Amino acid sequence: MYAVPDLIRVWGPAAAWATVLYVISTLSGLGGVTSFPFADKLAHFVLYAVLGATLAWGWARSPRVVSHGLVLIAGALYGVTDEWHQMHVPGRTPEVADWVADIAGLLIGYWMTLRLVRRVSGNLEVEEAM
């Protein structure tokens, strides 16, 4: 069983970033802000790449065996809830394309972080589990 400090150390960064994403989703003025075509998709990609990185951090530090699939499904489902939440924020609209960008960022951030963890720690099991 996790002790609370271990739980915070392992999954706290992902929970904190999910909170940041939620706060950003509540901002009603962001829906139409674009400086170039697909800027909003790039923003979704980058923000969810960070979520993917924090989830990979949690996976790599977890004392329990957690499947990559379960962690990634949790991240993708968070993206669904984010889009659903935007339905209720004035000036924001949910889009499937945003969710696709979320998932792409999630996967890339997760994969890159696991690769980095492997290189830094020399832990070959991290790469073999991917």
C-alpha positions as CSV (number, residue, x, y, z in Angstrom):
1,M,0.0,0.0,0.0
2,Y,1.2,3.5,-0.7
3,A,2.1,5.9,2.1
4,V,0.7,9.3,1.3
5,P,4.1,10.9,0.8
6,D,5.0,8.2,-1.7
7,L,1.7,8.6,-3.5
8,I,2.4,12.4,-3.8
9,R,5.9,11.8,-5.0
10,V,4.9,9.3,-7.6
11,W,1.6,10.6,-9.0
12,G,1.6,14.2,-7.6
13,P,3.2,15.8,-10.7
14,A,0.4,14.3,-12.9
15,A,-2.3,15.4,-10.5
16,A,-0.9,18.9,-10.3
17,W,-0.6,19.2,-14.1
18,A,-4.2,17.8,-14.5
19,T,-5.2,20.6,-12.2
20,V,-3.4,23.2,-14.3
21,L,-5.2,21.8,-17.4
22,Y,-8.6,22.1,-15.6
23,V,-7.9,25.7,-14.7
24,I,-6.9,26.5,-18.2
25,S,-10.1,24.9,-19.4
26,T,-12.2,27.2,-17.2
27,L,-10.8,30.3,-19.0
28,S,-13.5,31.4,-21.3
29,G,-11.5,33.8,-23.4
30,L,-9.1,31.2,-24.9
31,G,-11.5,29.6,-27.5
32,G,-10.8,32.0,-30.3
33,V,-7.2,32.9,-29.7
34,T,-5.0,31.7,-32.5
35,S,-2.0,33.4,-34.1
36,F,-1.6,30.9,-36.9
37,P,-3.6,28.0,-38.3
38,F,-3.9,25.0,-35.9
39,A,-2.3,27.0,-33.0
40,D,-5.0,25.6,-30.7
41,K,-4.2,22.0,-31.8
42,L,-0.5,22.7,-31.1
43,A,-1.4,24.0,-27.7
44,H,-3.4,20.9,-26.9
45,F,-0.5,18.7,-28.1
46,V,2.0,20.5,-26.0
47,L,-0.2,20.7,-22.8
48,Y,-1.0,17.0,-23.1
49,A,2.6,16.1,-23.8
50,V,3.4,17.5,-20.4
51,L,0.6,15.3,-18.9
52,G,2.1,12.3,-20.7
53,A,5.5,13.1,-19.3
54,T,4.1,13.4,-15.7
55,L,2.2,10.1,-16.1
56,A,5.4,8.4,-17.4
57,W,7.2,9.8,-14.4
58,G,4.6,8.3,-12.1
59,W,4.8,4.9,-14.0
60,A,8.6,4.9,-13.7
61,R,8.5,5.7,-10.0
62,S,5.6,3.6,-9.0
63,P,6.4,0.7,-6.6
64,R,3.4,-1.2,-8.0
65,V,3.2,-2.7,-11.4
66,V,0.9,-0.6,-13.5
67,S,0.3,-1.3,-17.2
68,H,1.2,1.4,-19.7
69,G,-2.2,0.9,-21.3
70,L,-4.0,1.7,-18.0
71,V,-2.0,4.9,-17.5
72,L,-2.4,6.0,-21.1
73,I,-6.2,5.3,-21.0
74,A,-6.4,7.4,-17.9
75,G,-4.7,10.3,-19.7
76,A,-6.9,9.9,-22.7
77,L,-10.1,9.8,-20.6
78,Y,-8.9,12.9,-18.8
79,G,-8.8,14.6,-22.3
80,V,-12.4,13.5,-22.9
81,T,-13.5,15.1,-19.6
82,D,-11.5,18.2,-20.5
83,E,-13.4,18.5,-23.8
84,W,-16.7,17.7,-22.0
85,H,-16.0,20.4,-19.4
86,Q,-15.4,23.0,-22.2
87,M,-19.1,22.5,-23.3
88,H,-20.0,24.3,-20.1
89,V,-17.6,27.2,-20.4
90,P,-18.8,30.3,-22.3
91,G,-16.7,30.8,-25.4
92,R,-15.3,27.3,-25.4
93,T,-16.4,24.4,-27.6
94,P,-15.4,20.7,-27.5
95,E,-13.8,19.3,-30.6
96,V,-12.8,15.8,-31.5
97,A,-9.7,17.2,-33.2
98,D,-8.6,18.7,-29.9
99,W,-8.9,15.3,-28.3
100,V,-6.9,13.8,-31.1
101,A,-4.2,16.4,-30.5
102,D,-4.4,15.6,-26.7
103,I,-3.8,11.9,-27.3
104,A,-1.0,12.6,-29.7
105,G,0.7,14.8,-27.2
106,L,0.0,12.4,-24.4
107,L,1.7,9.5,-26.3
108,I,4.7,11.5,-27.4
109,G,5.3,13.0,-24.0
110,Y,4.9,9.6,-22.3
111,W,7.3,7.9,-24.7
112,M,9.9,10.6,-24.6
113,T,9.9,10.7,-20.8
114,L,10.3,6.9,-20.6
115,R,13.2,7.0,-23.0
116,L,14.8,9.8,-20.9
117,V,14.2,7.9,-17.6
118,R,15.9,4.9,-19.2
119,R,18.9,6.8,-20.3
120,V,19.3,8.6,-17.0
121,S,18.8,5.6,-14.7
122,G,20.2,3.0,-17.0
123,N,17.0,1.0,-16.4
124,L,16.6,-1.3,-19.4
125,E,13.3,-2.6,-18.0
126,V,11.7,0.7,-18.7
127,E,12.3,0.4,-22.4
128,E,11.5,-3.3,-22.5
129,A,8.1,-2.6,-20.9
130,M,7.2,-0.1,-23.7
